[in-house]
Amino acid sequence: MVNDIFRHTTMSMKPFSLTTLLLFAQLNCYPQDTRNEILTVRHDQNTETISVFRDDNKLVLTQNVKTDIRPYIHPIMAPDGKGILTEFSPDHHKHQTGLYWGLKKVNGRDYFMNWKGDYWRRVSARALREQGSMVQWQLIYDLLDESGNAILTETQTWSLQENNGKLLLDLEWQGEAKTDLTMGQFYVGGLFLRMPWHPGIDGEIINAEGKRNSEAEGQRSIWNDIGIHIDGRDDKAHIAMLDHPDNVDSPVAWRVDNELGLGPSRQILGDWSIQKGKSVVFRYRLIIYTGEYDQNNLNRLWKEYSNE
């Protein structure tokens, strides 16, 4: 490219400055910032999936929106495409399906363990923003009682963007009660993440206070980070989950299971209720990245999120 510039200079008799020549050379030789990489949402009615792809047609993640199965996200790919960061229905927890929302003891009914059949009914699923540096999709499901009647309608609005090599995945969950509801106290219930796990895996959960693994179980914190060695990678893959300060009872308490499953849960703190016709909203952000864990950087990213 520099030779072309010199040829142009000779022909036009309007020489470029040395600074301009060096700038052109740098733009030609070094990769560009990919923080605004274009993403595309594809809604496949046949497979009942909503998937996000990069502009090179590589999969980023897939949202599964089956008619009568609890919605879940699987797979989530590492930001560089090397490795799958979620696990679907492993032998140690068959009910854990990648990334999903499941409440416990909703008027006594369990939507965390029961993810099929007569518990869930899809109302709609659609892309809201199909292409751009940020994409967005929404799904609406009814949670059913023993008679097949809706007792809670949940709306999940997801958005995804890439920034400096990290994926930022946001969830706004809204629940509208069709009858008076009480979510009973339990050690889990709500958003939950299952990353790949096997005995002896090199993995760890750390919260914002520096508590690790079982020390973080049931503890309140503004965020938790999971770092796990994924097959095919030399470094660890991480997913940090951030609690928004506008959530009721923030900072939330967290479920940390023995196989490094993780989820924020208001139910850990006690019973909570929604009156008929009323709604509640929860917001969370997941930061998906690879490499070294950096507590200070996660604190900075939480502060940025907390101001949104």
C-alpha positions in Angstrom: 0.0 0.0 0.0 2.9 2.4 0.8 4.3 1.8 -2.7 1.0 2.7 -4.2 1.0 6.0 -2.2 4.5 6.8 -3.5 3.3 6.2 -7.1 0.3 8.4 -6.6 2.6 11.1 -5.2 4.9 11.0 -8.2 2.0 11.2 -10.7 0.0 13.9 -9.0 3.0 16.0 -7.9 1.1 16.6 -4.6 3.4 14.8 -2.0 2.0 13.3 1.2 3.7 14.2 4.5 5.7 11.5 6.3 3.1 11.4 9.0 0.3 10.6 6.5 2.4 7.9 4.9 3.0 6.3 8.3 -0.7 6.5 9.2 -1.7 4.7 5.9 1.0 2.0 6.6 -0.3 1.4 10.1 -3.9 1.1 9.0 -2.9 -1.4 6.4 -0.7 -3.5 8.7 -2.6 -3.8 11.9 -6.0 -5.3 12.7 -8.9 -3.0 13.3 -10.8 -2.7 16.6 -13.6 -5.2 16.5 -15.7 -3.8 19.4 -18.5 -2.9 16.9 -18.5 -6.2 15.0 -21.8 -6.7 13.3 -24.1 -9.4 14.8 -27.1 -11.0 13.1 -30.1 -12.7 14.7 -31.8 -15.6 12.8 -35.1 -17.0 14.0 -35.7 -20.5 12.7 -39.3 -21.5 13.0 -38.6 -25.1 12.1 -36.0 -25.8 14.8 -37.7 -23.3 17.2 -34.4 -21.5 17.8 -33.2 -17.9 17.8 -29.4 -17.8 17.0 -26.9 -15.0 16.9 -24.1 -15.1 14.3 -21.1 -12.9 13.6 -20.6 -11.3 10.2 -18.3 -14.2 9.3 -21.3 -16.5 9.8 -19.9 -18.1 13.0 -22.3 -19.0 15.7 -22.2 -16.9 18.9 -25.2 -18.5 20.8 -28.5 -20.2 20.4 -31.7 -19.4 22.3 -34.0 -22.5 22.3 -37.7 -21.6 22.2 -39.6 -24.8 22.1 -43.4 -24.8 22.4 -43.7 -26.6 25.7 -40.2 -26.7 27.1 -38.6 -24.1 29.4 -36.6 -21.6 27.2 -32.8 -21.9 27.5 -29.6 -20.7 25.9 -27.2 -23.4 24.6 -24.7 -23.3 23.2 -22.8 -20.1 24.1 -19.5 -20.0 22.3 -16.3 -18.5 23.6 -15.8 -15.0 22.2 -13.1 -16.2 19.9 -15.1 -19.2 18.8 -12.9 -21.8 20.5 -15.0 -23.9 22.8 -18.6 -24.2 24.1 -19.2 -22.6 27.4 -22.5 -24.1 28.4 -23.7 -27.6 29.1 -27.1 -29.1 28.5 -28.8 -31.6 30.9 -25.6 -33.2 32.3 -25.9 -36.5 34.2 -25.2 -34.8 37.5 -28.1 -32.3 37.0 -30.5 -33.4 34.2 -32.7 -30.4 34.8 -29.9 -27.8 34.2 -30.1 -26.6 30.6 -27.3 -24.2 29.8 -28.5 -20.7 30.7 -32.1 -20.4 31.9 -34.6 -19.0 34.3 -36.5 -21.4 36.7 -38.3 -20.5 39.9 -38.9 -22.9 42.8 -42.0 -23.3 45.0 -44.3 -20.9 43.0 -47.4 -21.5 45.0 -45.8 -24.8 45.8 -45.0 -25.7 42.1 -41.4 -26.3 40.9 -40.3 -24.7 37.6 -36.6 -25.2 38.3 -36.6 -29.0 38.3 -39.5 -29.4 35.9 -38.6 -27.9 32.5 -40.9 -29.9 30.1 -44.5 -30.7 29.3 -47.3 -29.4 31.5 -45.3 -26.6 33.2 -44.5 -24.3 30.3 -46.3 -22.9 27.3 -44.7 -20.6 24.7 -46.8 -17.5 23.9 -44.3 -15.8 21.5 -40.7 -15.5 20.4 -39.3 -12.9 18.1 -36.3 -10.8 17.2 -36.5 -7.2 18.2 -33.2 -6.0 16.7 -32.0 -8.3 14.0 -28.7 -6.8 13.0 -26.1 -4.4 14.3 -23.4 -3.9 16.9 -26.1 -4.8 19.4 -28.9 -7.4 18.7 -32.0 -8.1 20.8 -34.7 -10.7 21.0 -37.7 -11.4 23.3 -39.6 -14.5 24.4 -42.9 -14.8 26.4 -43.9 -17.9 28.2 -46.8 -18.9 30.5 -46.0 -20.9 33.6 -48.9 -23.4 34.1 -50.6 -24.8 37.2 -51.8 -28.4 37.5 -54.9 -27.6 35.4 -52.9 -26.0 32.6 -53.9 -22.5 33.5 -51.3 -19.7 33.4 -50.4 -18.4 36.8 -47.4 -16.3 35.7 -46.4 -14.9 32.4 -42.7 -14.2 32.0 -41.1 -12.0 29.4 -37.4 -12.4 28.8 -35.8 -9.6 26.8 -32.2 -10.4 25.9 -29.6 -8.2 24.2 -26.0 -9.0 23.1 -23.1 -6.9 22.1 -19.3 -7.3 21.8 -16.8 -5.0 23.4 -13.1 -5.3 23.4 -13.2 -9.1 22.8 -15.8 -9.7 25.5 -19.5 -10.6 24.9 -22.0 -8.6 27.0 -25.3 -10.5 27.4 -28.1 -8.7 29.1 -31.4 -10.1 30.5 -34.4 -8.1 31.6 -36.9 -10.6 33.1 -40.4 -9.5 33.8 -43.0 -11.7 35.6 -46.7 -10.8 35.6 -48.9 -12.7 38.1 -52.2 -14.1 36.8 -53.1 -14.9 40.4 -51.6 -14.1 43.8 -48.2 -15.8 43.9 -45.7 -16.6 46.6 -42.2 -17.9 45.8 -41.2 -19.9 48.8 -37.8 -19.6 50.4 -35.3 -22.0 48.9 -31.6 -22.3 48.2 -32.0 -21.7 44.4 -34.5 -20.2 42.0 -34.3 -17.7 39.2 -31.5 -17.2 36.6 -29.1 -20.1 36.5 -25.9 -21.0 34.5 -24.5 -24.5 33.9 -21.0 -24.5 32.4 -19.3 -27.7 31.5 -18.1 -29.7 34.6 -16.5 -33.0 35.4 -14.7 -34.4 38.4 -11.2 -32.9 38.7 -11.9 -30.0 36.3 -9.7 -26.9 36.7 -12.4 -24.4 37.7 -13.4 -21.9 40.3 -16.2 -19.4 41.3 -15.1 -16.2 42.9 -17.5 -13.4 44.1 -16.8 -9.7 44.4 -15.7 -10.1 48.0 -13.1 -12.7 47.0 -15.0 -15.7 48.5 -14.5 -18.9 46.5 -16.7 -21.8 45.6 -18.6 -23.1 48.7 -17.6 -20.0 50.6 -19.7 -18.0 48.1 -22.8 -20.3 48.5 -25.8 -18.3 49.8 -23.8 -15.1 50.1 -24.9 -11.7 48.9 -22.7 -10.1 46.3 -22.9 -7.7 43.3 -21.3 -10.3 41.0 -19.8 -13.8 40.7 -17.3 -15.1 38.2 -16.9 -18.6 36.9 -13.6 -19.6 35.4 -13.3 -23.1 33.9 -10.8 -24.8 31.7 -12.6 -25.8 28.5 -11.3 -28.6 26.3 -9.2 -27.3 23.4 -8.2 -24.1 25.2 -4.9 -23.1 26.8 -6.6 -20.5 29.0 -9.7 -20.5 31.1 -13.1 -19.4 29.8 -15.1 -17.1 32.1 -18.6 -16.0 32.6 -19.2 -13.3 35.1 -22.8 -12.7 36.3 -23.6 -9.1 37.4 -26.6 -8.1 39.6 -28.1 -4.8 38.8 -28.5 -2.5 41.8 -32.1 -1.6 40.9 -33.2 -5.2 41.6 -35.2 -5.8 44.7 -33.0 -7.0 47.6 -29.8 -6.1 45.7 -27.1 -7.3 46.3 -28.6 -10.6 45.7 -27.7 -13.9 47.3 -26.2 -16.6 45.1 -26.6 -20.4 44.6 -23.2 -22.0 44.1 -23.5 -25.8 43.7 -20.8 -28.4 44.1 -20.4 -28.7 40.3 -19.8 -25.0 39.8 -23.4 -24.2 38.8 -24.2 -20.6 39.6 -27.3 -18.4 39.9 -28.6 -15.3 41.7 -31.7 -16.0 43.7 -34.0 -13.7 45.7 -35.6 -16.9 47.1 -32.5 -17.6 49.2 -33.3 -14.6 51.3 -36.9 -15.7 52.0 -40.4 -15.8 50.6 -41.4 -13.1 48.2 -44.7 -12.4 46.4 -46.4 -10.9 43.4 -50.0 -9.8 43.7 -52.5 -10.7 40.9 -52.1 -8.3 38.0 -48.8 -6.9 39.3 -45.4 -7.3 37.7 -41.8 -7.5 38.9 -38.6 -6.9 36.9 -35.0 -8.2 37.4 -32.0 -7.3 35.4 -28.7 -9.1 35.0 -25.6 -8.9 32.8 -23.3 -11.7 31.8 -19.7 -10.9 30.7 -18.3 -13.7 28.6 -14.6 -13.7 28.2 -11.4 -15.7 28.2 -8.0 -15.3 29.8 -7.0 -14.0 33.2 -9.5 -13.2 36.0 -9.2 -9.5 37.0 -11.3 -8.4 40.1 -10.6 -4.7 39.5 -11.8 -4.9 35.9 -15.0 -6.7 36.9 -15.7 -4.1 39.6 -15.2 -1.4 36.9 -17.6 -3.2 34.5 -20.2 -3.6 37.3 -20.0 0.1 37.9 -20.6 0.8 34.2 -23.6 -1.6 34.2 -25.0 -0.1 37.4 -25.3 3.3 35.8 -27.3 2.0 32.8 
